[in-house]
Structures are given as C-alpha cells and as structure tokens.
Amino acid sequence: MIPILYDQSEKEFTSGGLGFLADCTSFRVSEERNGIFEAEFIYPVTGPKYDLIQERAIVLATHDDTGIPQPFEIYARSAPINGLVTFYAHHISYRLSNA
C-alpha cells in the first residue's frame, strides 16, 4: 500500500486525504509487543506532497501481513540530506498519553 497523507484532524480515513505519498523512497514500521509502535519514512524535497507533510499530520499505511492500514502521527523530521528528508511518526494511539 502506498502511504496516504491526512490532515491532523482526520478521524475517518475513508478518503484519499491530502494525497498519496507515492514518492516515498522508504517506509518502515517498528512495532514491539508492549513497546514502541512507530513509523519512519523518507521523502524527497522535490516530491509533489513535500510541502504538505507537517508535524501532527497523519500518515495511513499498512505494516504487516494483515494488510490493515494504521494511522501514524508525524512528530519530527530530519534536515534534508542529498534532497531527502526522514520523517518520524508514532501510532495515533500515542495521542491518548499526551492528552
């Protein structure tokens, strides 16, 4: 599945959101039992959706064999290196711990 970018206020995830992040060069999810559940993806600064990728935006992506998409909230980004930026996101359930 190509990750889909959504606004931070999205709750339904039934539309195409702000768009598909087809230009991602990498998308990786780390999940540990009773531990972290985070995503990391690399996107080019020349990509058509680059300006829309902001902190607190949501990325919907599949991460395992079930094929069930999961929402991840972007919380940080790296500086551009060779025209590529790494974005870091944690599972949307982390919002509950920051309420």
DOLUM-578517 format. One line per 2 residues: number of its first residue (from 1); their letters; for each residue x, y, z of C-alpha. Coordinates in nm, 4 decimals. Layout:
N
NUM = A = X:Y:Z ~ ...
END
This chain:
99
1 = MI = 0.0000:0.0000:0.0000 ~ 0.1194:0.3484:-0.0808
3 = PI = 0.1057:0.5643:0.2346 ~ -0.1692:0.8266:0.2386
5 = LY = -0.1248:1.1701:0.3975 ~ -0.4111:1.3177:0.6034
7 = DQ = -0.4719:1.6397:0.7919 ~ -0.4175:1.6220:1.1687
9 = SE = -0.7928:1.6435:1.2347 ~ -0.8879:1.3388:1.0236
11 = KE = -1.0875:1.0727:1.2058 ~ -1.2497:0.8555:0.9364
13 = FT = -0.9669:0.7750:0.6893 ~ -1.2163:0.6910:0.4142
15 = SG = -1.0978:0.9400:0.1526 ~ -0.7719:0.9966:-0.0300
17 = GL = -0.6859:1.2650:0.2251 ~ -0.4251:1.5187:0.1158
19 = GF = -0.2810:1.2649:-0.1254 ~ -0.0771:0.9506:-0.1731
21 = LA = 0.2933:0.9615:-0.0863 ~ 0.3953:0.7587:-0.3892
23 = DC = 0.7375:0.9253:-0.3978 ~ 0.8465:0.7775:-0.0619
25 = TS = 1.1807:0.6105:-0.1092 ~ 1.1404:0.4122:0.2134
27 = FR = 0.8653:0.3411:0.4684 ~ 0.9459:0.1328:0.7742
29 = VS = 0.7417:0.0480:1.0849 ~ 0.8884:-0.0632:1.4188
31 = EE = 0.6500:-0.2495:1.6441 ~ 0.7387:-0.4171:1.9703
33 = RN = 0.4994:-0.6084:2.1893 ~ 0.4039:-0.3770:2.4775
35 = GI = 0.6524:-0.1273:2.3373 ~ 0.7040:0.1219:2.0602
37 = FE = 0.4861:0.1416:1.7506 ~ 0.6468:0.3945:1.5189
39 = AE = 0.6981:0.4645:1.1517 ~ 0.9880:0.6238:0.9680
41 = FI = 0.9765:0.7282:0.6056 ~ 1.1978:0.9117:0.3607
43 = YP = 1.0524:1.1611:0.1162 ~ 1.2298:1.3810:-0.1421
45 = VT = 1.2160:1.7607:-0.1058 ~ 1.1208:1.7701:-0.4748
47 = GP = 0.8183:1.5428:-0.4195 ~ 0.4760:1.6919:-0.5023
49 = KY = 0.3423:1.6451:-0.1458 ~ 0.6544:1.7618:0.0402
51 = DL = 0.5069:2.0983:0.1443 ~ 0.2001:1.9237:0.2899
53 = IQ = 0.3973:1.6931:0.5201 ~ 0.3923:1.8725:0.8544
55 = ER = 0.4246:1.7754:1.2188 ~ 0.0969:1.6362:1.3574
57 = AI = -0.0193:1.5342:1.0071 ~ -0.1257:1.1709:0.9824
59 = VL = 0.0090:0.9032:0.7515 ~ -0.2017:0.5914:0.6927
61 = AT = -0.0077:0.2798:0.5934 ~ -0.0065:-0.0974:0.6227
63 = HD = 0.2791:-0.2501:0.8144 ~ 0.2288:-0.6257:0.8394
65 = DT = 0.0731:-0.9264:0.6689 ~ -0.2817:-0.8418:0.7824
67 = GI = -0.2991:-0.5537:0.5364 ~ -0.4967:-0.3422:0.7846
69 = PQ = -0.3849:0.0215:0.7469 ~ -0.2756:0.2000:1.0635
71 = PF = -0.2569:0.5781:1.1262 ~ 0.0706:0.7345:1.2369
73 = EI = 0.1130:1.0949:1.3534 ~ 0.4266:1.2760:1.2362
75 = YA = 0.6241:1.4179:1.5291 ~ 0.9671:1.5032:1.3850
77 = RS = 1.1742:1.5398:1.0692 ~ 1.5410:1.5433:0.9814
79 = AP = 1.7272:1.8112:0.7938 ~ 1.7459:1.7480:0.4180
81 = IN = 2.0384:1.5272:0.3194 ~ 2.1036:1.4910:-0.0538
83 = GL = 1.7483:1.6145:-0.1179 ~ 1.5838:1.3561:0.1103
85 = VT = 1.4100:1.4153:0.4443 ~ 1.3379:1.1470:0.7037
87 = FY = 1.0058:1.1837:0.8861 ~ 0.9273:1.0145:1.2168
89 = AH = 0.5770:0.9236:1.3304 ~ 0.4227:0.7337:1.6169
91 = HI = 0.0962:0.5434:1.6178 ~ -0.2101:0.7610:1.6655
93 = SY = -0.2830:0.5842:1.9959 ~ 0.0074:0.7848:2.1463
95 = RL = -0.2228:1.0886:2.1410 ~ -0.4065:0.9421:2.4385
97 = SN = -0.0946:0.9540:2.6517 ~ -0.0406:1.3237:2.5693
99 = A = -0.3942:1.4420:2.6458
END
